[in-house]
Amino acid sequence: MALQKDETTINIAGVKMKVSRFSTLDVPHEVTAVIPRVELRIWRYKDGKLVEIEESILNSVTIVHAPRHPPGGAQNAEKPRYTTWKFTPGKGP
């Protein structure tokens, strides 16, 4: 089986999430990135009062990588193949 490679990167307001997958599985996979809520705010005032506030809210940011399963109860008796995952949280550029 040929090597399958997938990579998903999300970078929002300096928060970076990256998932990489390398696999020899026969089953096709689907990658989904879900970002249901992101709020970014900047408040500015002048003349000795509050100049700026930055607020970032990221809620339930999700990266999913899932195989498509065979239809209704089909079983695969072959030796399992392998997948290598790499998750890299960190600050974006």
MITIDREN-566992 format. One record per atom (N, C-alpha, C, O): residue in three letters; atom name; x, y, z. Coordinates in Angstrom, 1 decimal. Example, Ala and Ser with C-alpha at 12.3 -4.5 7.8 and 13.67 -1.06 7.14 Angstrom:
REM MITIDREN-566992
ALA | N | 13.2 | -5.7 | 7.8
ALA | CA | 12.3 | -4.5 | 7.8
ALA | C | 13.2 | -3.3 | 7.8
ALA | O | 14.2 | -3.3 | 8.5
SER | N | 12.8 | -2.2 | 7.1
SER | CA | 13.7 | -1.1 | 7.1
SER | C | 12.9 | 0.0 | 7.9
SER | O | 13.4 | 1.1 | 8.0
This chain:
REM MITIDREN-566992
MET | N | 0.9 | -1.2 | 0.0
MET | CA | 0.0 | 0.0 | 0.0
MET | C | 0.9 | 1.2 | 0.0
MET | O | 1.9 | 1.3 | 0.7
ALA | N | 0.5 | 2.2 | -0.8
ALA | CA | 1.3 | 3.4 | -0.9
ALA | C | 1.1 | 4.3 | 0.4
ALA | O | 0.1 | 4.2 | 1.1
LEU | N | 2.1 | 5.1 | 0.7
LEU | CA | 2.1 | 5.9 | 1.9
LEU | C | 1.1 | 7.1 | 1.6
LEU | O | 1.2 | 7.8 | 0.6
GLN | N | 0.2 | 7.3 | 2.6
GLN | CA | -0.8 | 8.4 | 2.5
GLN | C | -0.3 | 9.5 | 3.4
GLN | O | 0.2 | 9.2 | 4.6
LYS | N | -0.3 | 10.7 | 3.0
LYS | CA | 0.1 | 11.8 | 3.8
LYS | C | -1.0 | 12.9 | 3.9
LYS | O | -1.6 | 13.2 | 2.9
ASP | N | -1.3 | 13.3 | 5.1
ASP | CA | -2.2 | 14.4 | 5.3
ASP | C | -1.6 | 15.4 | 6.3
ASP | O | -0.9 | 15.0 | 7.2
GLU | N | -1.9 | 16.7 | 6.1
GLU | CA | -1.5 | 17.7 | 7.0
GLU | C | -2.5 | 18.8 | 7.1
GLU | O | -3.0 | 19.3 | 6.1
THR | N | -2.9 | 19.2 | 8.3
THR | CA | -3.9 | 20.2 | 8.5
THR | C | -3.3 | 21.2 | 9.5
THR | O | -2.8 | 20.9 | 10.6
THR | N | -3.3 | 22.5 | 9.1
THR | CA | -2.8 | 23.6 | 10.0
THR | C | -3.9 | 24.6 | 10.2
THR | O | -4.5 | 25.1 | 9.2
ILE | N | -4.1 | 25.0 | 11.4
ILE | CA | -5.0 | 26.1 | 11.7
ILE | C | -4.2 | 27.2 | 12.5
ILE | O | -3.5 | 26.9 | 13.4
ASN | N | -4.2 | 28.4 | 12.0
ASN | CA | -3.5 | 29.5 | 12.7
ASN | C | -4.5 | 30.7 | 12.8
ASN | O | -4.9 | 31.3 | 11.9
ILE | N | -4.9 | 30.9 | 14.1
ILE | CA | -5.9 | 32.0 | 14.4
ILE | C | -5.3 | 32.9 | 15.5
ILE | O | -5.0 | 32.4 | 16.6
ALA | N | -5.1 | 34.1 | 15.2
ALA | CA | -4.6 | 35.1 | 16.2
ALA | C | -3.4 | 34.6 | 16.9
ALA | O | -3.3 | 34.8 | 18.2
GLY | N | -2.5 | 34.0 | 16.2
GLY | CA | -1.2 | 33.6 | 16.9
GLY | C | -1.3 | 32.3 | 17.5
GLY | O | -0.2 | 31.8 | 18.1
VAL | N | -2.4 | 31.6 | 17.5
VAL | CA | -2.5 | 30.2 | 18.1
VAL | C | -2.5 | 29.3 | 16.9
VAL | O | -3.3 | 29.3 | 16.0
LYS | N | -1.5 | 28.4 | 16.9
LYS | CA | -1.3 | 27.5 | 15.7
LYS | C | -1.4 | 26.1 | 16.2
LYS | O | -0.8 | 25.7 | 17.1
MET | N | -2.2 | 25.3 | 15.4
MET | CA | -2.4 | 23.9 | 15.6
MET | C | -2.1 | 23.2 | 14.3
MET | O | -2.6 | 23.6 | 13.3
LYS | N | -1.4 | 22.1 | 14.4
LYS | CA | -1.0 | 21.4 | 13.2
LYS | C | -1.1 | 19.9 | 13.5
LYS | O | -0.5 | 19.4 | 14.5
VAL | N | -1.7 | 19.1 | 12.6
VAL | CA | -1.8 | 17.7 | 12.7
VAL | C | -1.2 | 17.1 | 11.4
VAL | O | -1.7 | 17.5 | 10.3
SER | N | -0.2 | 16.2 | 11.5
SER | CA | 0.3 | 15.5 | 10.3
SER | C | 0.1 | 14.0 | 10.5
SER | O | 0.2 | 13.5 | 11.6
ARG | N | -0.2 | 13.3 | 9.4
ARG | CA | -0.5 | 11.9 | 9.5
ARG | C | 0.2 | 11.2 | 8.3
ARG | O | 0.1 | 11.7 | 7.2
PHE | N | 0.9 | 10.1 | 8.6
PHE | CA | 1.5 | 9.3 | 7.5
PHE | C | 1.0 | 7.9 | 7.8
PHE | O | 1.2 | 7.4 | 8.9
SER | N | 0.5 | 7.2 | 6.8
SER | CA | -0.2 | 6.0 | 7.0
SER | C | -0.1 | 5.0 | 5.8
SER | O | 0.1 | 5.5 | 4.6
THR | N | -0.1 | 3.7 | 6.0
THR | CA | -0.2 | 2.8 | 5.0
THR | C | -1.5 | 2.0 | 5.0
THR | O | -1.6 | 0.9 | 4.5
LEU | N | -2.5 | 2.5 | 5.7
LEU | CA | -3.8 | 1.9 | 5.8
LEU | C | -4.5 | 1.8 | 4.4
LEU | O | -4.3 | 2.8 | 3.6
ASP | N | -5.2 | 0.8 | 4.2
ASP | CA | -6.0 | 0.6 | 2.9
ASP | C | -7.2 | 1.5 | 2.9
ASP | O | -7.7 | 1.9 | 1.8
VAL | N | -7.7 | 1.8 | 4.1
VAL | CA | -9.0 | 2.5 | 4.2
VAL | C | -8.8 | 4.0 | 3.9
VAL | O | -7.9 | 4.6 | 4.5
PRO | N | -9.6 | 4.6 | 3.0
PRO | CA | -9.5 | 6.1 | 2.8
PRO | C | -9.9 | 6.8 | 4.1
PRO | O | -10.7 | 6.3 | 4.9
HIS | N | -9.3 | 8.0 | 4.3
HIS | CA | -9.5 | 8.8 | 5.5
HIS | C | -10.0 | 10.1 | 5.1
HIS | O | -9.8 | 10.6 | 4.0
GLU | N | -10.7 | 10.8 | 6.0
GLU | CA | -11.2 | 12.1 | 5.8
GLU | C | -10.7 | 13.0 | 6.9
GLU | O | -10.7 | 12.6 | 8.0
VAL | N | -10.3 | 14.2 | 6.5
VAL | CA | -9.8 | 15.2 | 7.5
VAL | C | -10.9 | 16.3 | 7.6
VAL | O | -11.3 | 16.8 | 6.5
THR | N | -11.2 | 16.7 | 8.8
THR | CA | -12.2 | 17.8 | 9.0
THR | C | -11.6 | 18.7 | 10.1
THR | O | -11.1 | 18.3 | 11.1
ALA | N | -11.7 | 20.0 | 9.8
ALA | CA | -11.3 | 21.0 | 10.8
ALA | C | -12.6 | 21.8 | 11.1
ALA | O | -13.3 | 22.3 | 10.2
VAL | N | -12.9 | 21.9 | 12.4
VAL | CA | -14.2 | 22.5 | 12.8
VAL | C | -13.8 | 23.7 | 13.8
VAL | O | -13.1 | 23.5 | 14.8
ILE | N | -14.3 | 24.9 | 13.5
ILE | CA | -14.0 | 26.1 | 14.3
ILE | C | -15.3 | 26.7 | 14.6
ILE | O | -15.7 | 27.7 | 13.8
PRO | N | -16.1 | 26.3 | 15.6
PRO | CA | -17.4 | 26.8 | 15.8
PRO | C | -17.5 | 28.2 | 16.3
PRO | O | -18.5 | 28.9 | 16.1
ARG | N | -16.5 | 28.7 | 17.1
ARG | CA | -16.6 | 30.0 | 17.7
ARG | C | -15.2 | 30.6 | 17.8
ARG | O | -14.3 | 30.0 | 18.5
VAL | N | -15.0 | 31.8 | 17.2
VAL | CA | -13.8 | 32.6 | 17.4
VAL | C | -14.2 | 34.0 | 17.6
VAL | O | -14.9 | 34.5 | 16.8
GLU | N | -13.7 | 34.6 | 18.7
GLU | CA | -14.0 | 36.1 | 18.9
GLU | C | -12.7 | 36.8 | 19.1
GLU | O | -11.9 | 36.4 | 19.9
LEU | N | -12.5 | 37.9 | 18.4
LEU | CA | -11.3 | 38.7 | 18.5
LEU | C | -11.8 | 40.1 | 18.7
LEU | O | -12.6 | 40.6 | 18.0
ARG | N | -11.3 | 40.8 | 19.8
ARG | CA | -11.7 | 42.2 | 20.1
ARG | C | -10.5 | 43.0 | 20.4
ARG | O | -9.5 | 42.6 | 21.0
ILE | N | -10.6 | 44.3 | 20.0
ILE | CA | -9.6 | 45.3 | 20.4
ILE | C | -10.4 | 46.6 | 20.8
ILE | O | -11.1 | 47.1 | 20.0
TRP | N | -10.2 | 47.0 | 22.1
TRP | CA | -10.8 | 48.2 | 22.6
TRP | C | -9.7 | 49.3 | 22.7
TRP | O | -8.7 | 49.0 | 23.3
ARG | N | -10.0 | 50.5 | 22.2
ARG | CA | -9.0 | 51.6 | 22.3
ARG | C | -9.6 | 52.8 | 23.0
ARG | O | -10.8 | 53.2 | 22.7
TYR | N | -8.8 | 53.5 | 23.8
TYR | CA | -9.2 | 54.8 | 24.4
TYR | C | -8.0 | 55.7 | 24.3
TYR | O | -6.9 | 55.2 | 23.9
LYS | N | -8.2 | 57.0 | 24.6
LYS | CA | -7.1 | 57.9 | 24.4
LYS | C | -6.9 | 58.8 | 25.7
LYS | O | -7.7 | 58.7 | 26.6
ASP | N | -5.9 | 59.6 | 25.7
ASP | CA | -5.7 | 60.7 | 26.7
ASP | C | -5.6 | 60.1 | 28.1
ASP | O | -6.5 | 60.5 | 28.9
GLY | N | -4.7 | 59.3 | 28.4
GLY | CA | -4.4 | 58.8 | 29.7
GLY | C | -5.4 | 57.7 | 30.2
GLY | O | -5.2 | 57.1 | 31.2
LYS | N | -6.3 | 57.3 | 29.3
LYS | CA | -7.2 | 56.2 | 29.7
LYS | C | -6.7 | 55.0 | 28.9
LYS | O | -5.8 | 55.0 | 28.2
LEU | N | -7.4 | 53.9 | 29.1
LEU | CA | -7.1 | 52.7 | 28.5
LEU | C | -6.8 | 52.8 | 27.0
LEU | O | -7.7 | 53.4 | 26.3
VAL | N | -5.7 | 52.4 | 26.5
VAL | CA | -5.3 | 52.6 | 25.2
VAL | C | -5.7 | 51.4 | 24.3
VAL | O | -6.2 | 51.6 | 23.2
GLU | N | -5.5 | 50.2 | 24.8
GLU | CA | -5.9 | 49.0 | 23.9
GLU | C | -6.1 | 47.8 | 24.8
GLU | O | -5.3 | 47.6 | 25.7
ILE | N | -7.0 | 47.0 | 24.5
ILE | CA | -7.2 | 45.6 | 25.1
ILE | C | -7.4 | 44.7 | 23.9
ILE | O | -8.1 | 44.9 | 23.0
GLU | N | -6.6 | 43.6 | 24.0
GLU | CA | -6.8 | 42.5 | 23.0
GLU | C | -7.4 | 41.3 | 23.7
GLU | O | -7.0 | 41.0 | 24.8
GLU | N | -8.4 | 40.8 | 23.1
GLU | CA | -9.1 | 39.6 | 23.6
GLU | C | -9.3 | 38.6 | 22.5
GLU | O | -9.8 | 38.9 | 21.5
SER | N | -8.9 | 37.4 | 22.7
SER | CA | -9.1 | 36.3 | 21.7
SER | C | -9.8 | 35.1 | 22.4
SER | O | -9.3 | 34.7 | 23.5
ILE | N | -10.8 | 34.7 | 21.9
ILE | CA | -11.5 | 33.5 | 22.4
ILE | C | -11.7 | 32.5 | 21.3
ILE | O | -12.3 | 32.7 | 20.3
LEU | N | -11.1 | 31.3 | 21.6
LEU | CA | -11.2 | 30.2 | 20.6
LEU | C | -11.9 | 29.1 | 21.4
LEU | O | -11.4 | 28.6 | 22.4
ASN | N | -13.0 | 28.6 | 20.9
ASN | CA | -13.8 | 27.7 | 21.6
ASN | C | -14.0 | 26.4 | 20.8
ASN | O | -14.5 | 26.4 | 19.7
SER | N | -13.5 | 25.3 | 21.3
SER | CA | -13.7 | 24.0 | 20.7
SER | C | -13.2 | 23.8 | 19.3
SER | O | -13.8 | 23.3 | 18.4
VAL | N | -12.0 | 24.3 | 19.1
VAL | CA | -11.3 | 24.1 | 17.8
VAL | C | -10.9 | 22.7 | 17.7
VAL | O | -10.2 | 22.2 | 18.6
THR | N | -11.4 | 22.0 | 16.7
THR | CA | -11.2 | 20.6 | 16.6
THR | C | -10.6 | 20.2 | 15.2
THR | O | -11.1 | 20.7 | 14.2
ILE | N | -9.6 | 19.3 | 15.2
ILE | CA | -9.2 | 18.7 | 13.9
ILE | C | -9.4 | 17.2 | 14.1
ILE | O | -8.9 | 16.5 | 15.0
VAL | N | -10.2 | 16.6 | 13.1
VAL | CA | -10.5 | 15.2 | 13.2
VAL | C | -10.0 | 14.5 | 11.9
VAL | O | -10.1 | 15.0 | 10.8
HIS | N | -9.4 | 13.4 | 12.1
HIS | CA | -8.9 | 12.6 | 11.0
HIS | C | -9.5 | 11.2 | 11.2
HIS | O | -9.1 | 10.5 | 12.1
ALA | N | -10.4 | 10.8 | 10.4
ALA | CA | -11.2 | 9.5 | 10.7
ALA | C | -11.2 | 8.6 | 9.4
ALA | O | -11.4 | 9.1 | 8.3
PRO | N | -11.1 | 7.3 | 9.6
PRO | CA | -11.3 | 6.4 | 8.5
PRO | C | -12.7 | 6.3 | 8.1
PRO | O | -13.6 | 6.4 | 8.9
ARG | N | -12.9 | 6.0 | 6.8
ARG | CA | -14.3 | 5.6 | 6.4
ARG | C | -14.4 | 4.1 | 6.7
ARG | O | -13.5 | 3.3 | 6.3
HIS | N | -15.4 | 3.7 | 7.4
HIS | CA | -15.5 | 2.3 | 7.8
HIS | C | -16.3 | 1.5 | 6.7
HIS | O | -17.1 | 2.0 | 5.9
PRO | N | -16.0 | 0.2 | 6.6
PRO | CA | -16.7 | -0.7 | 5.6
PRO | C | -18.2 | -0.7 | 6.0
PRO | O | -18.5 | -0.6 | 7.1
PRO | N | -19.0 | -0.9 | 5.0
PRO | CA | -20.5 | -1.0 | 5.3
PRO | C | -20.8 | -2.1 | 6.2
PRO | O | -20.2 | -3.1 | 6.2
GLY | N | -21.8 | -1.9 | 7.0
GLY | CA | -22.5 | -2.8 | 7.9
GLY | C | -21.8 | -4.1 | 8.3
GLY | O | -22.1 | -5.1 | 7.7
GLY | N | -21.0 | -4.0 | 9.3
GLY | CA | -20.4 | -5.2 | 9.9
GLY | C | -19.3 | -6.0 | 9.1
GLY | O | -18.9 | -7.0 | 9.6
ALA | N | -18.9 | -5.5 | 8.0
ALA | CA | -17.8 | -6.1 | 7.2
ALA | C | -16.6 | -6.1 | 8.1
ALA | O | -16.3 | -5.1 | 8.7
GLN | N | -15.8 | -7.2 | 8.1
GLN | CA | -14.6 | -7.3 | 8.9
GLN | C | -13.4 | -7.5 | 8.0
GLN | O | -13.5 | -8.2 | 7.0
ASN | N | -12.3 | -6.9 | 8.3
ASN | CA | -11.1 | -7.1 | 7.6
ASN | C | -10.1 | -8.0 | 8.4
ASN | O | -9.7 | -7.6 | 9.5
ALA | N | -9.8 | -9.2 | 7.9
ALA | CA | -9.0 | -10.2 | 8.6
ALA | C | -7.5 | -10.0 | 8.4
ALA | O | -6.7 | -10.7 | 9.0
GLU | N | -7.1 | -9.0 | 7.6
GLU | CA | -5.7 | -8.8 | 7.3
GLU | C | -5.0 | -8.2 | 8.6
GLU | O | -5.6 | -7.7 | 9.5
LYS | N | -3.7 | -8.4 | 8.5
LYS | CA | -2.8 | -7.8 | 9.6
LYS | C | -3.0 | -6.3 | 9.5
LYS | O | -3.0 | -5.7 | 8.5
PRO | N | -3.1 | -5.7 | 10.7
PRO | CA | -3.3 | -4.2 | 10.8
PRO | C | -2.1 | -3.5 | 10.2
PRO | O | -0.9 | -3.9 | 10.4
ARG | N | -2.3 | -2.3 | 9.6
ARG | CA | -1.2 | -1.5 | 9.1
ARG | C | -1.0 | -0.4 | 10.1
ARG | O | -1.7 | -0.4 | 11.1
TYR | N | -0.1 | 0.5 | 9.9
TYR | CA | 0.3 | 1.4 | 10.9
TYR | C | 0.1 | 2.9 | 10.4
TYR | O | 0.2 | 3.2 | 9.3
THR | N | -0.2 | 3.7 | 11.4
THR | CA | -0.3 | 5.2 | 11.2
THR | C | 0.6 | 5.9 | 12.2
THR | O | 0.7 | 5.5 | 13.4
THR | N | 1.3 | 6.9 | 11.8
THR | CA | 2.1 | 7.7 | 12.7
THR | C | 1.5 | 9.1 | 12.7
THR | O | 1.2 | 9.7 | 11.7
TRP | N | 1.2 | 9.6 | 13.9
TRP | CA | 0.7 | 10.9 | 14.2
TRP | C | 1.7 | 11.9 | 14.7
TRP | O | 2.6 | 11.5 | 15.4
LYS | N | 1.5 | 13.1 | 14.4
LYS | CA | 2.4 | 14.2 | 15.0
LYS | C | 1.4 | 15.4 | 15.2
LYS | O | 0.9 | 15.9 | 14.2
PHE | N | 1.3 | 15.8 | 16.5
PHE | CA | 0.5 | 17.0 | 16.8
PHE | C | 1.4 | 18.0 | 17.3
PHE | O | 2.2 | 17.8 | 18.2
THR | N | 1.3 | 19.2 | 16.8
THR | CA | 2.3 | 20.3 | 17.1
THR | C | 1.5 | 21.5 | 17.5
THR | O | 1.2 | 22.4 | 16.7
PRO | N | 1.2 | 21.7 | 18.8
PRO | CA | 0.6 | 23.0 | 19.3
PRO | C | 1.7 | 24.0 | 19.4
PRO | O | 2.8 | 23.7 | 19.7
GLY | N | 1.3 | 25.3 | 19.3
GLY | CA | 2.3 | 26.3 | 19.5
GLY | C | 1.8 | 27.6 | 19.0
GLY | O | 0.7 | 27.8 | 18.5
LYS | N | 2.7 | 28.6 | 19.1
LYS | CA | 2.4 | 30.0 | 18.7
LYS | C | 2.7 | 30.1 | 17.2
LYS | O | 3.7 | 29.5 | 16.7
GLY | N | 1.8 | 30.8 | 16.5
GLY | CA | 2.0 | 31.0 | 15.0
GLY | C | 3.0 | 32.1 | 14.8
GLY | O | 3.5 | 32.7 | 15.7
PRO | N | 3.3 | 32.4 | 13.5
PRO | CA | 4.3 | 33.4 | 13.2
PRO | C | 3.8 | 34.8 | 13.5
PRO | O | 4.5 | 35.8 | 13.3
